[in-house]
Amino acid sequence: MKLHEYQSKFLFRDFGIPIPEGVVATTADEVQQIAAELSGVVVIKAQVHVGGRGKAGGVKVAKNAEEARACAEEILGMDIKGLRVEKVLVDPGADIDREIYLAITNDRGAGRPLIMASMDGGMDIEELNRERPDAITREHIDPILGLQGFQVTYIASAMGMPRALWRQFGSILRGLYRCYVQSDAELAEINPLVITGEGNLLAVDGKVIIDDNALFRQPGLRAERDASDELESERQAREAGITYIKLDGQIGCMVNGAGLAMTTMDMTKLYGDADGIGPANFLDIGGGATPEQVATALRIILSDSNVKCVLFNIFGGITRCDEVANGILTAYNEVKPDVPMVIRLQGTNAPAGNRIISEARIPNIMSAETLTDAAKMAVAAVKEGA
């Protein structure tokens, strides 16, 4: 789950990280009033879950309240990479002397958190890593021991932080690590962390991504979720407890288990790639899917107009194949799809599930014994319907 900039920075403030005292607004009138109260130069920033706001015109500097209002009228309602700007953050201007990059993220390969820091902040970290990887200081944190004092000193020294700022930097880094851990974050990033003309450190931008699997432990953060950047189908899937990611192929895949789902996608790609045919989605209904979840999953798959065939590949472990079959028929009767469906049921109650499908006597449903057969049949069905 992504947090907006203002949500990220307000969260940082809770952990003792200094931020500009900005205010969120949804109208130009509010922006004008906020700018008047801040009395001075202000920065108006579009709040959307996408990068490149500045280049798109979503970040503007205003010298007074009247200019701030004019800037807000330009930004609010604008489209940035397909997302409509509904909110802006009005921050007081900062006297920036230098920009720094500081972040903590998951290093899955090492199995522990990774601190990344650089005195060359304000730019895309991927670009910096590609062009000048030596400019980034990296340090792993033992999740049991936590962030140690010697690591803070090493990072400050290795990145070239001015000695006079080490104490401030250490306080911010410790606060960022507490934020990362206590918020169940996958990423906690300050870019840039600036050195002001007065010689202080200030987090003028922030980005936090929360692990979706830990949201049950974060009711406060969960309530702040903004799903405006999500596809409607992905939102419905999340609310139903289904893992769904839309792709650009023609074969809708419904599978139980992430590994089996990946294999199913690979097989459709293997047999369909020569004809430009492939998976239309990744969809994992999980190990204990109910008929209602199966029906919801099918409706979500069929909401994609690119889908020309649906492939079910269900291995019944915890999931019972007869329940899956009932879910398929429930969804079929509700949606009345006009695309062919290939069904492969194996495992718990597979004979009963296949019998339910067979007795329904639906003309555009085909059964397959193996995944290879199912993938080939799905590809053939798409070609025939082309």
Secondary structure as UniProt FT lines:
FT   HELIX           5..14
FT   TURN            15..16
FT   STRAND          23..25
FT   HELIX           28..38
FT   STRAND          42..46
FT   TURN            53..57
FT   STRAND          59..62
FT   HELIX           65..75
FT   TURN            76..77
FT   STRAND          79..80
FT   TURN            81..82
FT   STRAND          83..84
FT   STRAND          88..92
FT   STRAND          96..107
FT   TURN            108..111
FT   STRAND          112..118
FT   HELIX           125..131
FT   HELIX           133..135
FT   STRAND          137..140
FT   TURN            143..145
FT   HELIX           149..159
FT   HELIX           163..165
FT   HELIX           166..182
FT   TURN            183..184
FT   STRAND          185..196
FT   TURN            197..198
FT   STRAND          201..203
FT   STRAND          207..210
FT   HELIX           212..217
FT   HELIX           219..222
FT   TURN            223..224
FT   TURN            228..229
FT   HELIX           232..239
FT   TURN            240..241
FT   STRAND          243..246
FT   STRAND          251..255
FT   HELIX           258..272
FT   HELIX           273..275
FT   STRAND          281..284
FT   TURN            287..288
FT   HELIX           291..302
FT   TURN            305..306
FT   STRAND          309..316
FT   HELIX           321..335
FT   STRAND          341..347
FT   TURN            348..349
FT   HELIX           350..360
FT   TURN            363..364
FT   STRAND          365..367
FT   HELIX           371..385
//
